[in-house]
């Protein structure tokens, strides 16, 4: 007796893991970084740098170890996240090395490479030991308490370049606020996911606005006010904008109400006006933004913002070429706050477009992973972490291009700064863990045979 068509098992739908694609992209990312390193050496010294093989081997080893961790612990993770992080980190090392050649007495590339190693090590630890992102939901209030402590500590240390955001002990320095942003994202995601219905459908209606009860909104609003207040005391405008934007975006995503965007913009405008009027350090940055060439007219030479604008203008469409620009004239912050100006001058508008596209891909894939999840905590966490990167890129790029006042933040993966680099790698690790959960086959579908339990296609 033969089986009929109706008796045949349903066809298998095999979901590819895409780890082979990830490996190929990682090889390309490492090769592009090594090529940039060689190009800088040829442009500045007419010779290939003697340590090119060490640089390539070191970056390649870090990429391989990170890939192996993802392959064995997060096999269904998005294949683009890790290669883009490696490429941006590699380009950052190349740009810092190129600027080091102009300042032999102040080299930063070796320290940045050490921080890169530490960052990738933490990335691997997150991927290996955090088996499920939902575990973080258990530490809602512990995460916010730790975030507040990290933000308060720098108040008791001397200001650096007008802002109290650093802890310096001897020759070692760290910026605790960088780590606080991940902890606050965890808190916002956990609290808003647990109270999303109360935030959306309860409370008083004023005209077209449905306001939640203060009993529900008060805790998260208090944490936000304390966070921003502490940062204002530290004169850290950039992180204040970051936390405010993160709060508004996650509140909007949790409730689906556009009114929160409008309220957030009004609050942001009011806060910016008050702080800009009362705080001399921030008021000075606003004045520089409004009149970037005032120092030139006064006969004092170009300030940092003016030199940055000159660098972008000199880059044109295709750039002057790696190692052939003059962005070093920007001054002491050229390797940190203004490193994007070096990329703009030496890689041109085309190079900047590629960099922004890479950042946009990371953010888009993070949003995509979040939207594919069934649990609201993971969805909010993925969107919050991705928004952190998006807001950082906008705030920093807008500052050095004269779109908004300067904020003093570090461009993700590119700029000199160990705290920022470590934090961004941890964000990528969490997004990889979330994307693995989002793309992993549903056990119920595996049991019915619709999806094969073992995927043999590693590409």
N, C-alpha and C positions, 0 to 999 in steps of 0.2 A: 504494500500500500504506500503510495507516494504522498509526500506532504504537499499541501496546497499553498498557494501564495499567502493566504491569510494566516497559516500556521508558522510562516517564516518569522524569525526574530527580527526586531526592528534594526535598521542599519545603525552601525556604530558611528558616532560623531567624535572623532579624535581631536582633542584640542592640543595644538602644538605648543611646546614649552618655549621655543624660540631662544634657547640658550646658545645654539650655534650662531644665530644672528647676532646675539650679544657679543660673543667672542670675536667675530669678524669686525664688528664696529669698534670694539676695544682695541684691536690691533691697529685699525685706522686712526683712532684717537691718539695712540702712543706715537705712531709714525708721523702724524701731523705735528705733534709737539716737538719731536726730535728734529724734524725739518726746520721748524721755527728756531730752535736752539742753534742749529748749524747756520741758518741764515743770519742770525744776529752776529755770530762769530766772524762770518765772512764780511759782513758790512762794516764791522768795527775794526777788525784786525787782519782782514784778508786771509784768514786761516780758520780751519775747522777747530772749535774748542777742543782742548786736549781731553777733557772729561766727558765728551759726548757719549761714549759708550756707557760710562757709569750712570750718566743721567738717564739715558734710554733704558738701561737695564733696571735701574731703580724704579722708574715710573712703570715699566712693564711688569715688574714683579708685584708691585702694589696692585696694579689692575688685575693681574692673574689671581692673586690671593682673594681679592674682592669677588671676582667672577666665580671662583670655586665655592666660596661661601654661599653665594646666591644659587649656584647650580644645585647644591646639595640640600639647602635649607629653604629656599624660596624658588622652586623650579618653575613656577607659573608666573613669576614676577614680570613686569613690563621690561622688555629688552632694551629700551632706549634710555632709561634713567641712569644706569651705571656708566655707559659709554659717554653720555653727555657730561656727567660730573667729572670723569677722568679728563675729557678734552678741555673743559673749562679750567680745571686745576692745572693741567699742563700748560695751557696758554698763559695762565697767571704766572707760573714759574718762569716762563720765557720772558714775559714783560718785566718781571722784577729783576731777572738776571741782566736784561738789556739796560735797565736803569742803574743797576749796580756798577756797570762799566763806566758810568759817568761820575760815580761817587765811590772811588776805591776805599776811602776811609770809613764808609758806612754801607756795608754789604748786608743784604736782607735775604737773598735767595737761599743760602744754606739753612738759615733758621726756618724759612718757609717750607723747605723740603722736609725738615724734621717735623714741623707741625703737620705737614701732609701725611707723613707716616703715621703719626699719632691719630690723625683724623680717620684714615682708612682702617686703622686697627680698631677704633671705636665703632666704625661702620660694620666691620666684620663681627664684632661682639654683639651688636644690636641684631644683626641678621641671624646669628647662630643661637642666641639665648632668648630672644623675644619671639616665641613661637606663635603668639596670637596677639594682635594689637589690642584686643578687648581687655587684656590684663591691665592695661594702663588706666582703664576706667575705675579700677578699684582704689586708685591713689588720687582721687579728685582733689581732696582738701590738702593732702600732703604736698601735692605738686604746687598748689597756689601758695602754700606757706613757704616752701623752698624758694619759689620765684620772688616773693616779697623780700626774703632775707638776702637773696643775691642782689636785688636792686638797692637795698638799703646800705649794705656794707660799704660801697665806694664813697658814700657821703663822708665817712670818717678818714678818708685819704686825701692828700693834696690834689688840687685840680691840675689837669694836663691839657694845655692848649685851651684853657677856659672852661673845660667840662670835667666834672667829677664822676667819671665812668670807669676809671681804671683802679686796679689794685697793684701797686708796685712794691716788690720786696727785693732789694738788691737789683740785680740785672733782669729779674723775671717780672713779667707783667701779664695781667689777665683782665678781661672785660666781662664781669659776671652777668651783665644785662643780656649778653648774647645767648646765654643758656636759659635765661628766664623766659625768653619768648617761646621756646618749645614747651616749657612747663605751663605757661599761661594758655597756650593752644590746647593742651590736654585738659586743663581745668574748664575752659570755655566749652569745649566739645562735650565733656562729661555732664556739666551742669545744664547746658542748653538742651542736650538730647533727653535728659531726664525730666525737663520742665517745658518742653516745646509746646505741648497742648495748652498749658496754663498761660504761656507767653502769647499764644496766638488767639485764644478764644475767651479769655476771661478779662475782667477789668472794666474800666469806664470808657465809653466812646465819646470823644470830643470831635465834633464835626465828622470828618471821614476817618479819623484816626482811632483805632482800637488799642487803647493803652492797657497793658497788663497790670495786675494788682502789684502794689509795691512789695508785698510779702514775697512774691516770686522774683521780681526784678531787683529788689534791693541788694541781695548778696553779690550778684555779678556786677551790678552797677558800682557798688562800694569797692570791689576789687579793682575795677577799672579806674575809678577816681583816685584811689590810693596809688596805683601804679603810675598813672600819668603825673600825679602830684609829686611823687618821689623823683621822677625823671626831670620834672621842671626844676626842682631844687638842685639837681645835678647838672642842669643846663644841657641836657641831652635831647635836643629837639628831634633828631632823627628817630630815635627809639620811641619817643612819645608819639610821633606820627604813626609809627609802625603799630604800636599797641592799640592806638585809637582805631586805625583802619581795620586791624584784625578783629577788634570787638564789634564794629559795625557790620562787617561782612558776615561774620559767623552768626550774629543776631538776625540778620536778614535771611540767611540760608535756613536757619532753624525755624523761623516764623513764616517766611514767604511773603512778608509785607514790605512793600516799597516805602512805606512811611518811615521806616527806620533809616533808610538811606537819606531821606530829606532831613530828618531830625539830626542825623550824624553830621551832615554837611553844615547845618546851622551851628551845631555845637563846635565843630572844628573851626569855623570862621570866627566865632566868638572867642574861643580859646586862643587862637593865633593872634587875634587883635590884642587881647589882654596881655599875653606873654610878650609879644613883640613890643608893646608899649612900656612895660615895666622892667624887663630884663635887659640890661645893657649889652650883654654878650650876644643875645639873639637879635636885639635891635640893630646892632652893628652888621650882622649878617643880612638883615633885611635891607639896610641901606646899601650894602655892597651889591645886592641883587638888583635893586632899583637903579643904581648908578654904577655899573661895573667899570666904567672908564673914568670915574671921577678922580682917581689917584693920578691918572695920566694927565688929565687937564690941570691938576694942581702941581705938576712937575715932579711927582714922587715916583714915577715909574708905574708899570702895570702891576696890579695886585694878582692874587692867585686866580680869581675868576676870569679876569681879563686875559691872562696868559692861557688859561684853559680854552677860552673862546678862540684865541689866535691859533691854538693847536688844531682844533677842529677845522677851522677855516683852511689851514695849511694842508690838511690831509686830502681835501678834495674828494673825488669819487673813489679812486683806487689807492690813495695813501702814498706817503713818501717812501715806504719800504721799512721793514724792521731794522732798527738800529740807525736810521737816517733822519730821525726827527729831532726836535729841540724842546720837547715837553719838559725836560729837566729844569727849564727856566721857571716852572711853576713853583718850585721850592720844596720845603721839607715834606709836604703831604703828597708829593707826586707818586709815591709808591703805594699810598693807601687811599685817601679820599679821591684823588684825581687820576687814578691809574687809567680810567676810561678815556681820558684825554690823550694818553700815549697811544692807546688802541685806535682812537679816532684819527690821530695824525699819521701814524705809520701804517695802518691798515685801511684807512679811508672810510667813506660812507658804506662801501660794500662790506668791509670787515665788520663794521658796527652792526650792519643789518644781519650778518651771520650770527654774531654774538647775541643779539636780541632774539633772533629766531631760536637759538639754542635754549635760552631762558624760557621763551614762550612754550617750547615743546615740553620742558620739564613741568611747567605749571599746568599745561593742558592735559598731560598724561596723569598728573596728580588729581586733577578734577575728574578725569574720566574714571580713574580707579575708585574715587569716592562715590561717584554716582552709580557705579555698578554694584556697590555693597548693599546688603539688606539691612544691616544694623545702622541706626542713626548716629551712634557715637563714631564709628569708623568713617562714615560719610562726612561728618562735620570735621573730624580730625584731619582727614585728607585735604579737604578744602581749606582748612585753616593753615596747615603747613605749606600748601602750595601758594596760598595768598601771602604768606610771610615772604617768600621769594619774590613774588610779583610786586609787592609793595616796596621791598628793598630796591629792586632794580629801577622802579619808577622814581622813587625819592632820590636815589643817588644820581641816576642819569639826568633827571630833571634839574638837580642842583648844579652839576658841573657843566650843563649846557645852558644854564641861565633861565630855565623854565620856572623854577621855584627857588626859594632861598636855600643856601647850602645847609646841610644837616650834619655832616661829619660821620657818616656811616661808611661801611666797607662794602665794595662791590662783591657779591657772592662769588667765591672761588678765585676771583682774579686778584683782589687787593691783598697787600701785606696785612697780616693780622691772624694770629693763631686761633684766637677765640672764635672769630667769625668763621674761619675755615672748618674748625671742628664741628661747630653747630650746624653748618650747612651740610656736612657729610652725614650727620645724625639725622637731619631732615630727610635726606635721600634714602637712608636706611629704613626709616619709618614708612616712607612712601613705597619702597620696594616690598616691605612686609604687607602693607595694605593692598597693593596691587596683586600680590600673590594670592591673598584671600579672595580678592574680587574675581580673578581669572581661574581659580581652582574649580574643578568640576564639582557640581552638587552631589553629595553622597547618595541622595535619593535617585538621581539620574543614573549613577553608576550601578546601583542595585538593579534597576530595570533593564540595563543593557543598552540604554540609549547612548551613553558615553562609556568608552572603554576604561576600565580601572587602571590600566597601565598604558602610558603613552610612549611608544617606541621612537617616534619621530622627534629627535633632539634638536632639529633645526628650527 
